[in-house]
Amino acid sequence: MYAAHVPAGDGPFPTVLALHGWGASAHDLLGLAPFFLGGEALVLCPQGPVEVPIAPGVAGYGWFPISAGSPPDARAFGAAGEMLERYLSEAERRYPIDPRKLVLLGFSQGGAMGYDLFLRQPERFAGLAALSSWLPPGVADGISAGPALENRPVLVVHGTTDPMIDVARGAESRDRLIALGLAVRYREYEMGHEISPEALRDLVGWLEDQLSSPIHLL
């Protein structure tokens, strides 16, 4: 299951792969599509495989089960990552994606998945935006600074009053990314677990930079 915003024309299109958070769905981030390059970016929103009961008869979705105070289950996390890779490979065959202008965007749990996919295959992406998220323990293990990561752009956005993922975890993620040689732009806003108008403006500007003039080092 996925949702997509496909611009008019033949492409190839600058593309955003947008990964929703816990309890949301493929449609959660699709509403941002009109803001990305004025609606001229292809926006692909896959849906997580874990069903999350929200209310009687109503379900949201997640990428891996959540256990309070514990790191993600390695098997479930790995399976979700493999599913995302398959989805992206199929999307590249189905849609006119500009391979030089493909950006990952993830909110909350979707950002954790984004970190994983981006750090494993940095050459595939023009950048990563991680919103109200965290770099899970173990994801960066075995990864070291080098040409594949050096100066690749990452935007990390977090709310100072986020009640679900403490802002300190966003700062810790920033520090680990900087140590790997990534070009990190870090922003904090007076907001909770959300995307405020101010955060959206920064995100839109950052995306325009990456999608208009992508940096590819390999």
Helices and strands as residue ranges (DSSP letters): E 2-5, E 13-19, G 30-39, E 42-46, E 50-55, E 58-62, H 74-94, E 97-107, H 109-120, G 122-124, E 127-131, E 153-159, H 167-179, E 183-189, H 197-212
